[in-house]
Amino acid sequence: MNAAEQQAAAQPQTMQRYYRWHARIYDVTRWAFLFGRRRLLRLLPQKPALRLAEIGCGTGFNLKRLARQHADWQLTGVDVSRHMLDRAFRALKPYSQRVFLLEKSYGKGQFRLKESTDIVLFSYSLTMFNPGFEGAIEQAYDDLRPGGCIAVVDFHDTPFGWFRRWMGLNHVRMEGQLLPVLERHFEPKTCEVRRAFGGLWRYLVFVGVKPRSSVDG
Ligand SMILES: C[S@@+](CC[C@H](N)C(=O)[O-])C[C@H]1O[C@@H](n2cnc3c(N)ncnc32)[C@H](O)[C@@H]1O
């Protein structure tokens, strides 16, 4: 195994270690800077009986809101951290009949969602797939039905090196790396890059459609 492969293989354990402690303070700290999550939920297709999977669902912030809003949607949350999922499980208890939680690492070829997934959601998770974000986007492409949507909200970039390094210490890569890969695979319906905290960083809100005419779809 070369160094890059070793890093890729270690990513799930890195996340499990990081969130063993951070899961406890996640909900009381992250609301202050994970901008755009509610906006992304409003941008999702509002049709009946959709199947949605959130990858890196964490403590269930998005799934809880979706379960409340869409009584007939089938929701799946995937996360590699048992400590985050424990919290999601508690938050989603009232909806346990129609929200399924899976403790798994997501990535190219690791496992498949149900083939007819209509929406794959990534909310502040893809910038933590280091390495592996391209593989996760490719897997989402494979898991979506043609015409299905990928929905992403995440950090985009920062002009400040010290801030980029600080976020790196927290396993977040913010070098504008997600957008080109998303645009390569999906037809953009919404693509916004917005300033946060007066320009300390920018974040991305992206909704894209898997082309119906894709050769492999
Ligand atoms: C910053 S949290 C975001 C949680 C939630 N989506 C939200 O918006 O609050 C990132 C989550 O991605 C998960 N994650 C990171 N790498 C993963 C992987 N390879 N497979 C599945 N989940 C992963 C982490 O365990 C963590 O719960």
PDBQT file of the ligand as one rigid body, heavy atoms in Angstrom, charges set to zero:
ROOT
HETATM    1  C1  LIG A 301     -19.385  17.934  10.014  1.00  0.00    +0.000 C 
HETATM    2  S1  LIG A 301     -20.299  16.441  10.239  1.00  0.00    +0.000 S 
HETATM    3  C2  LIG A 301     -21.815  16.833   9.376  1.00  0.00    +0.000 C 
HETATM    4  C3  LIG A 301     -23.021  16.192  10.026  1.00  0.00    +0.000 C 
HETATM    5  C4  LIG A 301     -24.380  16.595   9.424  1.00  0.00    +0.000 C 
HETATM    6  N1  LIG A 301     -24.451  16.242   8.034  1.00  0.00    +0.000 N 
HETATM    7  C5  LIG A 301     -24.691  18.056   9.637  1.00  0.00    +0.000 C 
HETATM    8  O1  LIG A 301     -24.927  18.772   8.667  1.00  0.00    +0.000 OA
HETATM    9  O2  LIG A 301     -24.713  18.490  10.808  1.00  0.00    +0.000 OA
HETATM   10  C6  LIG A 301     -19.516  15.316   9.097  1.00  0.00    +0.000 C 
HETATM   11  C7  LIG A 301     -19.980  13.889   9.277  1.00  0.00    +0.000 C 
HETATM   12  O3  LIG A 301     -19.474  13.102   8.181  1.00  0.00    +0.000 OA
HETATM   13  C8  LIG A 301     -19.151  11.826   8.667  1.00  0.00    +0.000 C 
HETATM   14  N2  LIG A 301     -18.209  11.153   7.753  1.00  0.00    +0.000 N 
HETATM   15  C9  LIG A 301     -16.932  11.517   7.478  1.00  0.00    +0.000 A 
HETATM   16  N3  LIG A 301     -16.358  10.639   6.635  1.00  0.00    +0.000 NA
HETATM   17  C10 LIG A 301     -17.289   9.679   6.368  1.00  0.00    +0.000 A 
HETATM   18  C11 LIG A 301     -17.299   8.492   5.571  1.00  0.00    +0.000 A 
HETATM   19  N4  LIG A 301     -16.221   8.101   4.870  1.00  0.00    +0.000 N 
HETATM   20  N5  LIG A 301     -18.444   7.771   5.490  1.00  0.00    +0.000 NA
HETATM   21  C12 LIG A 301     -19.554   8.159   6.184  1.00  0.00    +0.000 A 
HETATM   22  N6  LIG A 301     -19.583   9.257   6.988  1.00  0.00    +0.000 NA
HETATM   23  C13 LIG A 301     -18.482  10.015   7.074  1.00  0.00    +0.000 A 
HETATM   24  C14 LIG A 301     -18.565  12.115  10.056  1.00  0.00    +0.000 C 
HETATM   25  O4  LIG A 301     -18.534  10.966  10.878  1.00  0.00    +0.000 OA
HETATM   26  C15 LIG A 301     -19.488  13.218  10.554  1.00  0.00    +0.000 C 
HETATM   27  O5  LIG A 301     -20.569  12.710  11.297  1.00  0.00    +0.000 OA
ENDROOT
TORSDOF 0
